Amino acid sequence: MKQRKVPLRKCIVTNEMKPKQELVRIVRSPEGEVSIDLSGKKNGRGAYISNSKECFEMAKKKDVLSRHLNTKVTNEIYDELENVRQQGNKS
């Protein structure tokens, strides 16, 4: 059987190429609303971050998401990212 190609995406914090499954997608909808996209299928401008505490802290410190999504990203989104990471580690 032919092996399937694994989709790779680049983490906006570390600039590492990783499999899409290992990253968290943050999306800005056409209306300008920023949210976390766990399905990876929402419409809008997307950005990927590695699913690690260090990456989330660095993204918050440098406000990388605001630059990448061309909109102001609130601290609540960064806090929600941390909650998603913690829930993923429990299961």
Steps between C-alpha positions, in 0.01 A plus 500: 500500500602855434586707805299817546677832500502664846395867481766727651448850637742759638483616862494882496703516823783251436483488116517119516314285251289244687211267422170686508373274782772624740404866460213720622328721243383849584272661243375851425158483339402731212308705761823553699422265790798298631441145626672166549426250225530146633346349186740680264219577257362842596494772237744785535865589540676229701819482703657192657682473834677199648303346783748582779495737795826663390360586155181646648699712747733627228204578271331698778820684594577605140131529397573290192135418429400865468767555235417181312123542500512878442265569792522553876507168687383527862655329802186285526598320177845425641342374825260284299800354311657399831174333609479307172858380548432385856183315398689328220763374744238350734337276241 
